[in-house]
Amino acid sequence: MFARLNRAMAAKPLTTSLVVTAVKAGAADIMVQTAVEGHGAATVDRQRVALFTAFGFAYQGGFQYWLINHVFERAFPGRGWLPTAQKVLAMNAIGDPVFFFPVFYSMKEAFATRRFEPATVSAALRKYRANIFEDWRNTWSIWIPGHVVTYGLCPLHLRMPWVAALSFAYLSILSATRGQLDTATGTRAEHAMRRVNSGGALVKETQRTTSL
């Protein structure tokens, strides 16, 4: 059975990558929302699940497949220790900081605001800059050793299934730390609450001054 599955994945590696990474990313977010954050089926944030599923499909299944199996493989061919080290370094120093996080934050901002325009990307990159060192630390702790396996051991058609398996753990971390959508409704509610609190504080200050 495994041999048949392996042949099917080898015959259609891109399709395998798209399907596996989309399902994995959505499942990771559902797991975090239910097991970690305590949501039931009725309160799961479906828009957030859609974000992770779309990101898994488009970026990880499509763009990252091309980056891992074509771009870096052609730039640093071979499976010796030197080309493996070069590909691991390129993926962690270029792939994730330059592509992965800007795309993730931009998609998250677009899902939250339901718009995609230059201002959306600008807002997304501001949020990325605020979290940049924590995000890099989290990704490097998993993907520096993880991509040693990707490039040093895995055949081409099994690279994305391996990346998907390991990134289930990583996307669970990403979901827990960066999954909340800053929706416009939520933002308006927070502003309203701050105005109410400010108004209450002003009334109390006026009453205290009057009593003096």
LINBEL-V859061 format. One line per field, one symbol per residue. burial: + if it has 9 or more other C-alpha atoms within 8 Angstrom, else -. A space follows every 10 residues. Layout:
burial = ???
//
This chain:
burial = --------++ --++-+++++ ++++++-+++ ++++----+- ---+---+++ ++++++++++ ++++++++++ +++--+--+- --++++++++ ++++++++++ ++++++++++ ++-------+ +-+++-++-- -----+--++ -+++-+++++ ++-+---+++ ++++++-+++ ++-++---+- +-----+--- ---------- ---------- --
//
